[in-house]
Amino acid sequence: MIKIAETYQKKSLDSRSGLYRVDANFNLEPYKHIDTAQPILLLLHGTASSTKGSFWELTAGPIWSELLHKYGTNILAFEHETLTKSPLQNVWELLKQLPVNCTVDIISHSRGGLVGDILMRFTEDAEGFMEESIALLEEAERKDDLQYIKALQKLAVAKTVKINRFVRVACPAKGTSLLGKRLDIFLNVLINLIHVSGPVLMPLVEGLKALISQALESKADVTVLPGLEAMNPESVFLKCLNTVSSYEDELPKGFSNRLFVISGNSKFSVSLNGLKVLLTKFFFKWDQNDLVVDTASMYQEPAVKLRSSTF
């Protein structure tokens, strides 16, 4: 199943992996150097997707022109593997490539928000996670996660990256109910959304169907793919990410109200697409959701000194 997921990711990312510069026409070009004296925007795409898959529609309205006006050639995109790599590994690879002493604004979509949350943790305090969270990982024998945390602690000290504003769209901050059940259901929902969303992601449908076949053979065990396991509401990773004690003793110390949370909720209509919404609502037990993530999960926040802005 890992090999099929790797093949799918390579196709969805157009064989790209790492940090890229986004030009005015939304083409991705290799990132070599950036002016750190100017504002930097970082785009973090969603599950089983890419920067174009998650953000291409920005170019259809005035928002893209406004972003170009503010950031110019300082728009970066992190193309990363969301199925076979954990969010911790994603952040380690991202932080290695970000320039030293830079200040970054972030726009994330879906699972990209988990990457942004972790990055913000380590940029606020190089320790990243509380002792209680580390103890949970040790108890669960999550050796890979612990190794990436140690590596991130060292990188955070060396890089001194700062996060200015973070716009987090539809993030599964407390996981998604779909991955608390069966992996094949989650992948089927992604296929339905691709059919609804348009042509950009249509070439990826066959790859997702192959993954569904393998998911059934593995008894739909979500832990087979570490990138998806991180979105299981019962995962040790999410318990660590959302573990808090008190604002005084907690690491990070508390973000300074720079998080903007954008949530969504799908609604039923009398159409074929409306039927797909209805079926998905059934899996979410009729709780609010955007067909992939529970709306309530999107509001889960890292510790903040002031409440984040929500939309």
N, C-alpha and C positions, 0 to 999 in steps of 0.2 A: 504493500500500500504506500509506503514511503516513496518508492521509486515513481509510482504513478503521480503522487502529489508533487514530487520534484519536477516531473515533466510538465505537469499542469502549470506550476508556478513559473517555469522558464518561459512558457508560451504566453501566460498572462502578463508577465513583465517584459516581454519582447527581448528576452535574454539579458536584461539589465538587472544589476543588483548593486546598490550603494547610493551615494549622494550624487545628484545631477543638478545642473542649472536649467531652469525653465525659461525659454525665450518668449518674446512677445506673441509668437504664433503658437505657443504652448508645445513647442518641440523641446525634447530633453536632450541636452548635450553634456558631455563629460565635465565634471566640476574640477577645476584646477586651482583657481584663486578667486577670492572675493574680497571686496573692500569692507573690512570689519568696522570702519569708521561710520558707515552708513547702515540704515535699518536693514535687517535680514528677515525674510519670511521663509518658513519651513513648512512644507506640505507633507502630511503623513496620511497615506491612503488606508483603505479598509480591508476587510477580510477577503482573501481570494481575489484581490483586485490589483490595481496599479494606480499611479498618479492620474493618468488619463481616465481610467475607469471611474475614479472617485471624484475628480475635479474638473473634467473636461467641460461640463455644462456651465461652469463659471464664465466661459468665453462667450456665451450666448447673450449675456446681459451687461449692464454697465459696471458690475463689480470688478470684472477683470481689468478694465481700463483704469479704475480707481487704484487697484493693487499695483498695476504697472507704474502709475504716476507716483505712488508712495515708495515703492521698492526698486523700481527700475530693473537693472540686471541682477539684483540681489535676491531673486526668488529661487529657492532650492527645493528639491523634491527627493525624498528618501524612498527609493524603490527597494522593497524588502519582502522576504519570504514570510507569509503569514500562516502557513500550514505546518511546515516542517521545523520551524524555529520558534522558540519561546519569545515573548516580549522582552525578557531580560537579555537574550542574545541579540535581538534586534537593536536594543538601545546600546549595547556594547559596541556593535558594529557602527552604529550611527555616531556615537560620541568620538570614536577613533577618527572619524573623517571630518568632524566639525572643526573649524579653525579655532585656534587658541584665543582666549579673551574676547569672544564675540557675544553680542546680545541678540537674541532671536525671538521673533514672534512666531507662534505656531497656529496653524489651522489643521485640525485632524478630523478624520471621518471614521466612524465605527471603531474597529479594533485599534486603529491608529491612535486613538485617545489613550489606550493603555500604554503605548509606547511613549506618548507625551507625558503621561502621569509619572512614569518611572524616571524619565529624563529630568522632569522638574524636581523630583525628590532629590536626585543626586546633585543637581545644580544648586539647590537650596542648602544642602548639607551633605558633605561627601560620604557620610556614613550610610545615607540612603534609607535604611530600614531600622526599625526599633529592635532591641534585643529580643523582645517577645516574638517578633516575626522571624528572626533568625532561628530561634529555638523551635518554632513550628516546622521550618524547613529541615532542620537537623533531625527532628523527631521523625519526619516523613522520609528521611534519607534522600533528600533532593540535592544530590551532589553537584549536578550541573548548575542548578540555580545558585547554589552557594558559591561556586567558582566564579560565575559571572558577576555576582554581587561584589566579591573581593576585587575582581578586575575593574569593575566600575568605580569602586572607591578610590583606587589608585588613579584611574583616568580623570575622575572628577577634580582631583587635586591638581593634576597637571594641566587640564584644559581651562578651568575657571570660566565655563560657559554660563551665561545668565539668560533666564527666560523673562521676557518683558510681558507680553500678553499671550494668552492661550485660549483660542476659540475651539471648544471641544463639541463636535457634532455627533449625536447619536452613539455615544460611547457605551459599550457594555461594561461599565465600571463595577457592576456587581454580577456580571455574567449575563447570559441569555438562557431563558428557560428551554429553548430548543436544544441546546447542548447539554441540558440536564437530563435529557431523555435518550435520543438516539441520533447518532451521527448522520445516518442516511436521511432522516427527516430534515435536519439542518441543511444538507446539501440539496435536497429536493426543493426547499424553499428558495435557496440561492438561484436555482435554475428558473423557477417561476419568476423571480424578480428580474433576471436577465431578459426573459421574454417580454416583460412589461417595460423595462427601462429603455430599450432601443438597441441600435446596431453595434455600438462600441464593443460590448462584451459578448455578443452572440457567438463568435468563433470559439468561445471557451466552454460552451455547453457540453460538447462531447467529452471533454476532459472531466467535467464534473460527473457525468454519467458513469464514466469508468471508475471514478472514486466511489460512487454509490455502490457499484457492484462489489468493490473490494471491502467497503464498509460492512456490507451484509455478510461477507465471508468472515470478517473479524468480529462478528456479532455486534456491529455498530458501536464498538468500544471507542469513545472519544479520546481516551488517553494515548491511542496509537499515534496521534498527531499532536505534538507539544504546543503548536501554535493555536490549535483549537481548544485543547485541554485548559488553557489559560482562561477561556471564556465560560467554562463550566461553573455554574454558581456554587458548586461544592468543592471546587479546586482549592488545593492548599495555597496556590499562588494568590488567588483573590482574597483568601483569608489574611494572608500576610500584607497584601497591598492595602487592605481596609482595616487593619488592626490599629486601634488607637488606645491610649491610656488617658493622659491629660495633655492639654496644649503646652503646659510648662515643661513636661518631661519628654515630650514626643519628638521624634525625628521623622521628617523635617520639622522645624520649629513652628511652621505655620506660614502659608503663602499670603502675600499681601494683596489679596483681592484682585488678582489678575486673571482669574479663570472665568470664562464666559461659557455657559453650558447651553447648547441648543438641542432640544428634544423633539420628538415627533410621535405621532399616533396615526395609524392608518384608519380609514373609515370605509364602510361597506357601500357599494353602489350596485345597481342592477345591471350587471355586465359580466362577461367572462372573467375579467380582472377582479371584479367585485366578488365573484365566487372564490377566487384564490385568496382574497382577503378574509372571507368568511371561514375557509378551511384553516388558514393560519391562526385566526382568532381562537379556534377550537384548541389548538396545541398550547396556546398561551392561557387557557382557561378563561378566556374573554377579558383578561386584563389588558390595559392599554399597551400597544406595541407598534413598532414601525415595520412589522413583518419579520424582522430579524432579532431586534433587541427590545426587551421590556422597557417601556417608557420610564418606569420607576428606577430602573438600573442606571439610566442616563444621568440621573440627578445625584448619584453617589459622588461625594466629593473627597478629595484629599483634605487633610486638616488645613483650615484657612483661618486667618485672624479675623477676617470679615467674611460674611456670606458671599458666595460667588453670584454673579449675575446670571439669571436663567431666562430662556426664551422658548 
